[in-house]
Every structure is written in structure tokens, then in C-alpha cells.
Amino acid sequence: MHRSFDALSRAVEHDFRYVRFRHSFRSGPNVLGAVDEVFGRPEAFAGLSADAVRTVHEPLPDAAAGVVEIWDTTKPADKREIEAWDAPFDELTETSPQVRLATKIARNVKCWMKQGARAGDVLVLVRQRGPLFEAIIRALKDLQVPVAGADRLVLTEHIAVMDLMVLADAALVAR
């Protein structure tokens, strides 16, 4: 996009200055370091942007360190024979990988809370809302961990909306 903005700026005889934004306001050094490590190889960062450069993030000086854990893949259990009329149509079973992973996540969060973390200190990211998302919320609620479920998210507190509001503020200040 910076190339497009540069071309548009030149078309109206306006100087364009590209400033690389490396600071993260969301994560600390451990999380950002893990992201940069994952996307450190050319085959990993090639599709991230048109520039084809490795990611480099800088945490804010007062950012909490954060924790990165890498778990083994949760694989499906051996299938058992079931009769057609016993098969659940849209319900996950307790032995499904999604439910087992959700239970593991919830137990870990509960453990962290016993060690002093607050529920608001933990952010569980999922690729999309679906069976895993629902299973995580259910598992957290089963363990009585306070959770902002899908029905209780405040739009202006969603990270994407907050990012857009900050961008709008920056754009207004830059004028």
C-alpha cells in the first residue's frame, strides 16, 4: 500500500514519507520474539507483504513479557462404531480434538489464575468462530473462569476496532 500511496502523492505533487511501524501495543517481547522466529525464514515471510522482508517487532518498554507455550498437536481418538441414530449431528463429543484442546486451555487458564493471573490477562486467539471457539468458552465456563463469551463482547473493546480507532486518531493528527 505504501507504493500506491507514494504514487498517489506524487501525482498531486505531495511528498510521501514511508515510515516502517515496528512497535506493538498488544504484546510483549516473548510473544513478539516467537512471531519473529516463526516468520524469520524466507519461505515463511514471503507471503506476508509485498516487500518480502522478515518481520521485526519491537515491544513497548513497559510491555509485560508474556508467555509462549507450544503444545503437542491434539489428535482424534480412535473412532468407535456407532449406529446412525446415535450419531450426534452438530455436537462435539468429549473425545473430539476440539473439546480435549478446549479443556486443556481452560485448565491452564485456571492454573494461571491460581498463580495470580487475572482472567483479563489471558487472550485465546482462534482462527475462526466455530466448534473450537464454542468448546473453549464452554470449558472456561465449566471451570468457572470469567470469560467474555461471543454474546458479551463490547464492540469498542474489540482489538480490531481499537486498532481502527487509533488509526483514525493518527490520521486526524497527521492532517
Number of C-alpha atoms within 10 A of each C-alpha: 8 13 11 9 13 15 15 14 14 12 10 8 9 11 12 14 10 10 7 7 9 11 14 14 11 13 19 20 19 15 19 22 19 14 15 16 14 13 18 17 13 11 10 14 18 15 11 12 11 11 9 13 15 19 19 15 18 15 20 14 10 7 13 14 14 13 11 12 7 5 7 6 8 13 12 11 9 8 8 6 7 9 7 7 7 7 11 10 7 7 9 15 12 11 14 18 17 22 22 20 20 22 21 16 16 24 16 13 22 19 12 15 15 10 9 8 13 14 15 9 10 13 9 10 8 10 7 8 10 10 14 20 19 16 20 24 20 19 20 22 15 11 13 11 18 13 17 13 14 11 6 8 11 10 10 12 10 10 11 11 13 13 15 12 13 12 12 12 11 11 10 9 8 7 5
